[in-house]
């Protein structure tokens, strides 16, 4: 029997502050996901037409592709508006759909109201060890310059645009 090697990887954490109530920040992140998510960030076989997060426990996270197909990439496993949600990140390190949640990493997004009326948005992408040896590669990719930091900046810009900031 070959011994299993545990892959321990720290979570990727990113924080951004947005000038919006926690209710509005949560809504913009989930219901308006397609408005700010980069068109280059998808795992479909053809270009992405629309990115969708179904806003309920058990909801699918998926893209509609221009060829008419749908491509799942996540599932809502905790839904607590407007404070937080957690999704199973059903993508492996080769950027392919991984339907087995026990082999998937997880993304939690928390929305914390601040005294000045803004909201602190904390994102934690974790459980890379579930992916086996490739978890380290996934962690590096989502923590890279084009990863979560960049997508949170796009999200904040989406919110700022509506206020003319």
C-alpha positions in Angstrom: 0.0 0.0 0.0 1.3 3.4 -1.0 1.2 6.0 1.9 -0.9 9.1 1.3 0.9 12.4 1.5 -1.1 15.2 3.1 -0.9 18.5 1.2 -1.2 21.3 3.7 -1.8 24.7 2.1 -2.8 27.9 3.7 -5.9 29.6 2.6 -5.8 32.5 0.2 -7.3 35.6 1.9 -8.2 38.9 0.3 -9.9 41.9 1.7 -11.4 45.0 0.1 -13.5 47.8 1.3 -16.5 49.0 -0.8 -18.6 52.2 -0.3 -21.9 50.4 0.0 -24.1 48.8 2.7 -23.5 45.1 3.4 -26.9 44.4 1.8 -25.9 46.2 -1.4 -22.4 44.7 -1.4 -23.8 41.2 -1.0 -26.3 41.8 -3.8 -23.7 43.2 -6.2 -21.4 40.2 -5.5 -24.1 37.5 -6.0 -27.0 38.8 -8.1 -24.8 41.0 -10.3 -21.9 38.6 -10.6 -22.1 38.7 -14.4 -21.7 42.5 -14.4 -18.1 42.4 -13.0 -16.7 38.9 -13.4 -14.0 38.9 -16.2 -15.0 37.2 -19.4 -11.7 35.5 -19.6 -12.3 33.6 -16.3 -14.3 30.5 -17.2 -13.8 26.8 -17.9 -16.2 26.4 -20.8 -15.2 25.2 -24.2 -16.4 28.3 -26.0 -16.4 32.0 -25.0 -18.4 32.9 -22.0 -21.7 34.6 -22.6 -22.9 35.0 -19.0 -21.8 34.1 -15.4 -24.5 33.1 -13.0 -24.7 32.5 -9.2 -28.0 31.1 -8.2 -28.8 32.9 -5.0 -30.0 30.2 -2.6 -28.6 27.3 -0.6 -27.7 24.5 -3.1 -27.6 27.1 -6.0 -25.4 26.4 -9.0 -22.5 28.7 -10.0 -22.1 28.3 -13.7 -21.5 30.1 -17.0 -23.5 30.1 -20.2 -21.3 29.8 -23.2 -21.9 31.3 -26.6 -22.3 27.9 -28.1 -25.4 27.4 -26.0 -23.8 25.1 -23.4 -23.8 25.6 -19.6 -20.7 24.9 -17.6 -21.0 24.4 -13.8 -18.1 25.5 -11.7 -19.5 25.9 -8.2 -22.3 25.2 -5.7 -23.6 27.3 -2.8 -23.1 25.4 0.4 -23.8 28.2 2.9 -26.2 31.1 2.2 -26.6 33.8 4.9 -27.5 37.1 3.2 -26.3 39.8 3.7 -23.5 38.6 5.9 -21.8 35.6 4.0 -22.0 32.8 1.6 -19.7 29.8 0.9 -19.4 28.0 -2.4 -17.8 24.7 -3.2 -15.2 25.6 -5.9 -15.8 22.7 -8.3 -12.7 23.3 -10.5 -9.6 21.2 -10.4 -6.0 22.5 -10.9 -6.3 21.7 -14.6 -9.3 24.1 -14.8 -11.8 21.3 -15.4 -15.1 20.7 -13.7 -14.8 18.6 -10.6 -18.3 17.4 -9.5 -17.1 15.7 -6.3 -17.2 18.4 -3.6 -15.0 16.2 -1.3 -12.2 16.9 -3.8 -13.0 20.6 -4.3 -11.7 23.7 -2.6 -14.1 26.2 -1.0 -14.6 30.0 -1.2 -16.2 32.0 1.6 -17.1 35.6 1.2 -18.0 37.7 4.3 -19.6 41.2 4.3 -19.0 43.2 7.4 -20.6 46.7 7.8 -18.3 49.4 8.9 -19.0 52.5 11.1 -18.6 54.9 8.1 -21.3 53.0 6.1 -18.9 51.1 3.9 -18.5 47.3 3.9 -15.4 45.2 4.4 -15.5 42.2 2.1 -13.3 39.3 3.2 -12.7 36.4 0.8 -11.1 33.2 1.8 -10.3 30.4 -0.6 -9.5 27.3 1.4 -9.3 23.5 1.5 -6.8 23.1 -1.3 -5.5 19.9 0.4 -8.8 18.2 -0.8 -7.4 18.5 -4.3 -4.4 16.3 -3.5 -1.0 17.3 -4.9 -2.5 19.7 -7.4 -3.9 21.9 -4.6 -0.7 23.8 -4.3 -0.9 24.8 -8.0 -4.6 25.9 -7.7 -3.6 28.0 -4.6 -0.8 29.7 -6.6 -3.1 30.5 -9.5 -6.0 32.0 -7.4 -3.4 34.0 -5.5 -1.6 35.3 -8.6 -1.9 38.8 -10.1 -4.9 37.7 -12.2 -6.6 35.9 -9.3 -8.9 36.9 -6.5 -7.2 40.2 -5.8 -7.9 41.3 -9.3 -11.4 40.1 -9.4 -12.2 41.8 -6.1 -10.9 45.1 -7.7 -13.3 44.6 -10.6 -16.2 44.0 -8.1 -15.3 47.2 -6.2 -15.1 49.1 -9.5 -18.6 47.9 -10.4 -20.0 49.2 -7.1 -18.1 52.5 -7.4 -19.3 53.0 -11.0 -22.9 53.3 -9.8 -22.1 56.0 -7.3 -19.9 57.9 -9.9 -16.8 57.5 -7.7 
